[in-house]
């Protein structure tokens, strides 16, 4: 019985030492993990997360670059679209009115172009003008005035003047039957009624007496 008691006591001592060793190992492991977490240079999962974060930052920077490039492209397109095209015949409403002023030596007809195309357009230079007469077609000549460019917004107008001599010869003269107008830089013409004096004086054939001014010259002439 004495031997058995000693054996049991010895086993109890060994078990106690084993339990203490396990506790010390656990404490050491916890301390090691704690040290690794506090050491930035330790190769742990946190380092992998930092690597992923850097990758995300690069991706974000790449997206920002794409946005900047898209903005540049959009700006270029906007600048391109801002260019105003010329006014086309089909976009213009063309009218002619008598614009003769009392006391002037000759008569004047004002031709007005009104933009009805739904967009801004530019118009400049001289329109083509032909009078239909009993003696055939009579083309007007330019006055030589400086032509300037005008941008017409939708609904806006610009006009030019046609000047011609008054028939005060007492004779029948040359009867005017109509007016043909071609907008600047266009080939399509518009046929209008002639609103001015009914006749022109007969000329000696040395040149046309009808003059046309540039866009913006309504009421003026040569």
Buried (B, 14 or more C-beta within 10 A) or exposed (E): EEEEEEEEEEEEEEEEEEEEEEEEEEEEEEEEEEEEEEEEEEEEEEEEEEEEEEEEEEEEEEEEEEEEEEEEEEEEEEEEEEEEEBBBBEBBEBBBBEBBEEEEEBBBBBBBBBBEBEEBBBBBBBBBBBBBBEBEEBEBBBBEBEBEEBBBEEEEBBBBBBBBBBBEEEEEBBBBEEBBBBBBBBEEBBEBEBBBBEBBBEBEEEEBBBBBBBBBBBBBBB
